[in-house]
């Protein structure tokens, strides 16, 4: 997801590494903090792959700054990753949020809709954190207060996400408002 975030933010505008890190941290928050030890090697991989380029500009004070920007190949890579996200980017909530942050860059609304429909299909599959006899437990069946809480929160979140997905798909496909 780090590389997707880098490509997505650089698609929007060239950035200094520190500014890029700040935006990625704002997106992922406390859940997945970004260290320099992860960010800069990822940038280096993308530069070596020809997806990102670096140039040096004068700094606001005395030190020069390295500015990162997306190459045409990088733009194509971002769009390909958005068009065909990995299964984990659909099934993991935080990864899906990262995908959503940049999905607007796909110019084809039918491709946007296809991604949303994949998430919708995943959410429509019965699941639980806990099982008994290979059947998912509902919040009401959970054995303790804390597991009941987990399941109730997940159910409420899932209900709202399903509602939003239906609205978003309708809008993207031209059947609803903005």
RACORDA-V703621 format. One record per residue. RES is the residue in one letter. NEAR is the number of other ideal C-beta (glycine too) atoms within 10 Angstrom. Layout:
# RACORDA-V703621
res=RES near=NEAR
res=RES near=NEAR
This chain:
# RACORDA-V703621
res=X near=20
res=X near=18
res=X near=17
res=X near=20
res=X near=24
res=X near=28
res=X near=23
res=X near=24
res=X near=24
res=X near=25
res=X near=17
res=X near=11
res=X near=10
res=X near=17
res=X near=18
res=X near=15
res=X near=17
res=X near=12
res=X near=15
res=X near=21
res=X near=21
res=X near=14
res=X near=19
res=X near=22
res=X near=15
res=X near=10
res=X near=19
res=X near=19
res=X near=10
res=X near=6
res=X near=9
res=X near=16
res=X near=10
res=X near=19
res=X near=8
res=X near=10
res=X near=7
res=X near=14
res=X near=19
res=X near=12
res=X near=11
res=X near=16
res=X near=22
res=X near=12
res=X near=14
res=X near=23
res=X near=15
res=X near=9
res=X near=13
res=X near=12
res=X near=22
res=X near=25
res=X near=16
res=X near=13
res=X near=10
res=X near=9
res=X near=11
res=X near=9
res=X near=11
res=X near=8
res=X near=6
res=X near=6
res=X near=7
res=X near=9
res=X near=15
res=X near=13
res=X near=18
res=X near=21
res=X near=14
res=X near=24
res=X near=16
res=X near=9
res=X near=14
res=X near=22
res=X near=15
res=X near=12
res=X near=21
res=X near=23
res=X near=18
res=X near=11
res=X near=17
res=X near=23
res=X near=14
res=X near=12
res=X near=20
res=X near=13
res=X near=10
res=X near=10
res=X near=21
res=X near=18
res=X near=15
res=X near=15
res=X near=13
res=X near=14
res=X near=19
res=X near=23
res=X near=15
res=X near=21
res=X near=23
res=X near=14
res=X near=17
res=X near=20
res=X near=19
res=X near=10
res=X near=15
res=X near=18
res=X near=8
res=X near=10
res=X near=12
res=X near=9
res=X near=16
res=X near=21
res=X near=19
res=X near=16
res=X near=22
res=X near=23
res=X near=14
res=X near=17
res=X near=22
res=X near=18
res=X near=11
res=X near=14
res=X near=18
res=X near=11
res=X near=7
res=X near=7
res=X near=12
res=X near=18
res=X near=11
res=X near=14
res=X near=10
res=X near=11
res=X near=5
res=X near=5
res=X near=10
res=X near=13
res=X near=17
res=X near=14
res=X near=17
res=X near=8
res=X near=14
res=X near=19
res=X near=10
res=X near=8
res=X near=8
res=X near=9
res=X near=16
res=X near=16
res=X near=12
res=X near=16
res=X near=20
res=X near=14
res=X near=11
res=X near=15
res=X near=13
res=X near=11
res=X near=12
res=X near=14
res=X near=11
res=X near=10
res=X near=15
res=X near=14
res=X near=10
res=X near=12
res=X near=17
res=X near=13
res=X near=13
res=X near=18
res=X near=19
res=X near=13
res=X near=16
res=X near=20
res=X near=14
res=X near=8
res=X near=9
res=X near=12
res=X near=6
res=X near=3
